[in-house]
Amino acid sequence: MSDAVVVEGLRKSYGAVEAVAGLSFTVGRGQIFALLGPNGAGKSTTLEILEGFRTRDDGHAEVLGIDPGDRSRARELRERIGLVLQDIAVEPYLTVRETLARSAGYYRNPRDIGELIALVDLSGLERRKVRSLSGGQKRRLDLALGMIGNPGLLFLDEPTTGFDPSARRSAWQVVRNLREAGTTVLLTTHHMEEAQELADRVAILSAGRIVCEGTPESLGGRDTARVRIGFALPVGCTAADLPVRTVPDGAGRVTAETDEPTATLHQLTDWALRRRTVLEQLSIDRPSMEDIYLGLTDRGTPQPAMRRPSP
């Protein structure tokens, strides 16, 4: 099957400012693809071009096989994509079902309302007025409105901004349900954990360019990066007493970086047991997505993108 989204050499400028500077990426059908980047990185402009709301200056773009800049196919594009923006105006005095029924009337082949209510976990709230819904319930209604036209591709812009942890995880499950139902999702978010939990692939933008692309697990070489073993320096010990080289963090903890975590951890625990001491606050990890993100966007130097392999 062809990719749901194809972008090659995409460019867009506003006067002397190049907001999008030659982006290239693809989104496979049925994938969740996350675009990450600081404010001003070019995410919104890229999405607006793909949604057909803004014209590009140069490059190639396809969304479900349609050029989003082709005005003669604008209606076809609108009926095949769904949009969930950060803020959606909804009539507060309509019920959940009435809200969805009204939006369904704009589409030739809308999704079944009862099925959609169940999909976004609003069952039992069909007769609840929008104004009485919680923040998380309203956001699930936003998702339902984005899906009412039965789109092949759903654009999600910061879907869980302002959510508490419980509501955020509930929304994540709804997005996973959409993917399992066959919907492709193009997501923007500032939450690294959200991208880690949801995305099949991630692209990090900085200054209108992709600086890194890959799976959440391999992004920026996370899967092959050196392991960090951290712990509180035992009372009465100095870094020189330890069997491996460590770096202090200034707060009483030290960190050892290693390519052989099993052997290094064995050296440390064997040393601690022989001294009858405890390695308090022991942690073992590799660089997080946030570490990679901050390093790339702070540095702003483009690196070769890891492209999705051909099937």
C-alpha positions in Angstrom: 0.0 0.0 0.0 1.2 3.6 -0.7 2.1 5.8 2.2 -0.6 8.0 3.8 1.6 11.1 3.7 4.6 11.8 1.4 6.6 15.0 1.9 9.7 15.8 -0.2 11.7 19.0 -0.1 8.8 21.0 1.4 9.5 24.7 1.7 7.6 27.7 3.0 8.8 31.3 3.7 7.2 34.3 5.2 9.2 37.2 3.9 12.8 36.6 4.9 11.9 33.9 7.4 12.1 30.3 6.1 9.6 28.5 8.3 9.9 25.2 6.5 13.3 24.6 5.0 13.2 21.4 2.8 11.3 18.8 4.9 11.2 15.3 3.7 9.3 12.4 5.5 6.7 9.7 4.9 3.9 8.4 7.1 2.9 4.8 6.5 -0.8 3.9 6.5 -2.0 2.8 9.9 1.0 4.5 11.7 1.1 7.1 14.4 3.7 9.6 13.4 4.8 12.4 15.8 6.3 15.7 14.8 8.2 17.2 17.7 9.9 20.6 18.0 10.0 23.9 19.9 7.6 26.7 19.1 8.6 28.2 15.8 10.2 25.0 14.5 7.8 24.8 11.6 5.3 22.1 12.9 2.1 24.2 12.5 3.1 25.5 9.0 3.8 21.9 7.9 0.5 20.7 9.1 -1.4 23.6 7.6 0.1 22.8 4.2 -0.8 19.1 4.5 -4.3 20.0 5.6 -4.8 22.2 2.6 -5.0 25.5 4.5 -1.7 27.0 3.3 0.1 26.8 0.0 3.7 25.7 -0.2 6.5 27.5 -2.0 8.3 24.5 -3.2 8.5 20.7 -2.9 6.1 17.8 -3.2 3.3 16.8 -0.8 0.7 14.0 -1.0 -2.0 13.2 1.6 -3.8 10.0 0.9 -2.7 10.3 -2.7 -4.0 13.9 -3.1 -1.9 17.0 -3.5 -3.2 19.2 -0.7 -2.5 22.3 -2.9 -4.8 21.1 -5.6 -7.9 23.2 -5.1 -10.0 21.1 -7.5 -9.7 18.2 -5.0 -10.1 20.3 -1.8 -13.5 18.9 -0.9 -12.3 15.3 -1.5 -9.3 16.0 0.8 -11.6 17.5 3.5 -13.8 14.4 3.5 -10.9 12.0 3.9 -9.0 13.7 6.7 -10.0 14.6 10.3 -8.7 17.5 12.3 -8.4 17.8 16.1 -7.1 21.2 17.0 -6.0 22.5 20.4 -9.3 24.5 20.7 -12.5 23.5 19.1 -15.7 25.6 19.4 -18.7 23.3 20.3 -22.2 24.4 21.2 -22.4 23.9 25.0 -26.1 23.3 25.2 -26.2 20.3 22.7 -25.8 16.8 24.0 -22.9 14.6 23.0 -25.1 12.7 20.5 -26.6 15.9 19.1 -23.2 17.4 18.6 -22.0 14.4 16.7 -25.2 14.1 14.7 -25.0 17.7 13.6 -21.4 17.3 12.4 -22.2 14.0 10.7 -24.6 15.9 8.4 -21.7 17.5 6.7 -20.3 14.2 5.3 -21.5 11.9 2.6 -20.5 8.7 4.5 -20.2 9.6 8.2 -19.2 7.1 10.8 -21.9 5.4 12.9 -22.4 7.7 15.9 -23.0 4.9 18.4 -19.9 3.1 17.3 -17.9 6.3 17.5 -19.1 7.1 21.0 -17.9 3.7 22.2 -14.6 4.1 20.4 -13.7 7.3 22.3 -15.0 6.0 25.6 -18.1 8.2 25.9 -20.6 5.4 26.3 -23.3 6.4 28.8 -22.8 10.1 28.2 -24.8 10.4 25.0 -27.5 12.6 26.6 -25.0 14.7 28.6 -24.8 18.3 27.5 -21.4 19.4 26.4 -21.2 22.2 29.0 -21.4 19.6 31.8 -18.5 17.4 30.5 -15.2 17.3 32.2 -12.1 18.5 30.4 -11.0 15.0 29.5 -14.5 14.1 28.3 -14.6 17.2 26.1 -11.3 16.3 24.5 -12.6 12.8 23.8 -15.6 14.5 22.1 -13.1 16.5 20.1 -11.5 13.3 18.9 -15.0 11.9 18.0 -15.7 15.1 16.0 -12.4 14.6 14.1 -13.4 11.0 13.3 -17.1 11.6 12.4 -16.3 11.7 8.7 -14.6 8.3 8.9 -11.2 9.8 7.8 -8.2 7.8 6.7 -5.9 10.3 8.3 -6.3 12.2 11.6 -4.3 15.3 12.4 -3.9 15.7 16.2 -2.5 19.0 17.5 -1.4 18.8 21.1 -4.3 16.5 22.0 -3.7 16.4 25.8 -2.6 19.9 26.6 -3.8 20.8 30.1 -4.7 17.2 31.0 -4.0 15.6 34.4 -2.0 12.3 34.3 -5.1 10.2 34.5 -7.0 12.0 31.7 -3.9 12.0 29.6 -3.5 8.2 29.8 -7.2 7.7 29.0 -6.8 9.9 25.9 -3.7 7.9 24.8 -5.8 4.7 24.9 -8.4 6.4 22.7 -5.7 7.2 20.1 -4.4 3.7 20.2 -8.0 2.5 19.6 -8.1 4.7 16.5 -4.9 3.2 15.2 -6.2 -0.3 15.8 -9.3 0.6 13.8 -7.0 1.4 10.8 -6.7 5.2 11.2 -3.4 6.9 10.4 -2.5 9.6 12.9 -0.2 12.6 12.5 0.5 14.0 15.9 2.2 17.1 17.3 3.0 17.3 21.0 5.4 18.9 23.5 5.1 15.9 25.8 8.0 13.5 25.3 6.2 10.7 27.2 3.2 11.1 24.9 5.4 10.6 21.8 7.1 7.7 23.5 3.9 6.0 24.4 2.0 6.6 21.1 4.2 7.1 18.1 5.5 4.4 15.8 7.9 7.0 14.4 9.1 10.4 15.5 10.7 13.3 13.6 12.2 16.2 15.5 12.1 19.6 13.9 14.4 22.6 14.6 14.4 25.8 12.5 12.3 24.3 9.8 14.4 21.2 9.3 14.3 17.6 10.5 17.3 17.1 12.7 16.5 13.5 13.6 13.9 10.8 12.7 13.4 7.2 13.9 11.4 5.0 16.2 11.1 6.3 19.8 13.4 3.5 21.0 16.2 4.3 18.4 15.8 8.1 18.1 19.2 9.7 18.1 20.9 6.4 18.8 19.1 5.9 22.1 19.2 2.1 21.7 23.0 2.0 21.3 23.9 4.9 23.6 26.1 4.2 26.7 24.2 3.1 29.8 24.3 5.4 32.8 24.5 3.8 36.3 23.8 6.3 39.0 23.8 6.1 42.8 24.4 8.1 46.0 28.0 8.0 47.0 28.2 5.9 50.3 29.0 7.8 53.4 32.7 7.9 54.2 33.6 7.0 50.6 35.1 9.1 47.8 34.9 8.6 44.1 38.5 7.3 44.2 37.4 4.4 46.4 35.0 3.1 43.7 36.0 0.3 41.4 34.9 2.1 38.3 35.3 5.7 37.0 32.3 8.0 38.0 31.3 11.6 37.6 29.8 13.5 40.5 26.5 15.5 39.9 27.1 18.0 42.7 24.2 16.6 44.8 25.8 13.6 46.4 25.3 11.3 43.5 27.7 9.9 41.0 27.2 8.4 37.5 29.2 5.8 35.6 28.8 5.5 31.9 29.5 2.2 30.3 29.1 0.0 27.2 29.0 -3.1 29.4 26.3 -2.5 32.0 26.1 -6.0 33.3 29.9 -6.2 34.0 30.0 -2.6 35.4 27.0 -3.2 37.7 28.6 -6.5 38.9 31.8 -4.6 39.8 29.9 -2.0 41.8 27.6 -4.4 43.6 30.5 -6.8 44.4 32.4 -3.8 45.8 29.4 -2.7 47.9 28.8 -6.2 49.3 32.4 -6.6 50.3 32.3 -3.3 52.2 28.9 -4.1 53.6 27.5 -0.9 52.3 24.4 -0.1 50.1 24.2 1.8 46.8 21.3 4.1 47.6 19.2 5.6 44.9 20.6 3.1 42.3 19.3 3.7 38.8 20.2 2.3 35.4 19.1 4.0 32.2 20.0 5.3 28.7 19.4 8.8 27.4 15.7 9.6 27.4 13.7 11.0 24.5 13.8 14.3 26.3 17.6 14.2 26.5 17.8 13.6 22.8 15.2 16.2 22.0 16.9 18.9 24.1 20.3 18.1 22.7 19.2 18.3 19.1 16.9 21.4 19.4 19.4 23.3 21.6 22.2 22.5 19.2 20.0 23.0 16.1 22.4 21.2 13.8 20.7 18.9 11.3 21.7 15.3 11.4 20.9 12.7 8.7 17.4 11.5 9.2 16.8 7.7 9.7 14.2 7.0 7.1 11.5 4.3 7.4 12.7 1.2 5.5 10.8 0.1 2.4 8.5 -2.9 3.1 
